[in-house]
């Protein structure tokens, strides 16, 4: 086993102890903080396991006890309210056996268990140390056994009260249920008769209703088909309307361009500008021709030999002016 020091951390010590117990094939499943409290079901289970391991290691076996008149069994001091007398329990068990045979088997099991536990364990423990340890852990191991011992009696009393109540109420309840059953059966028969009468009287109306329903189904199917066609045509109309709007916009743009006189005005203005420029060019040509004619005349007067050439040039100038 792992050694635990008083100055160690409680959590570390408990974890070390659990590891040591797992090494001994301990199969208990509980949190580690259960052992840190040093009392409770988990601690008792660990002590029982360690005790069994110690006895097995020493090959200890229980022998048949030998009773003597001088031997006395000491009792642990405690509260009188928490103690339960074995004689009272046996009396209650006997009374329960007499009144209810169903508890006889349980009483026999209790007696067999008491006989098995009535054995003396031979050990070498010092009585003084035993009493000292008992005084130390006794208050922590004390439980309220009074309520546990009398709990089965409360269950028996409750069962008896319920049995008496059921026996008292059962005859009247059975009569009431039978009456309700009879009344419900008669009502069901009446309803079946009325149903048959209604079916026989209104069979023609039912057939007419079926025919009208079939006609309605046919009309609904036709309406569904027509609705689908209308939706398709509506989509076509929307497409055609979009195309028409586009064409109309194109025609409007063309019409506006045809009735617009702005280009004509621009053309007229351009023609007038061209005429003015032509007049300027003609004026300049006339000035140049006159200047050239004056220069030729002057040159002929200075050089008679060049008269013929001047005459030819003069004729060319005249042709040019024409």
Protein Blocks (a to p, Z undefined) as FASTA:
>chain_A
ZZddfkbcfklmmmmmmmmmmmnopabdcdfklmmnopajklmmmmmmmmmmmmmmnopa
cddddddfkbccddddddfklpccfklmmmmmmmmmmmmmklmmmmmmmmmmmmmmmccd
ddfbdfklmmmmmmmmmmmmpccfklmmmmmmmmmmmmmmmmmmmmmmmmmmmmmmmmmm
mmmmmmmmmmmmmmmmmmmmmmmmmmmmmmmmmmmmmmmmmmmmmmmmmmmmmmmmmmmm
mmmmmmmmmmmmmmmmmmpcklmmmmmmmmmmmmmmmmmmmmmmmmmmmmmmmmmmmmmm
mmmmlmmmmmmmmmmmmmmmZZ
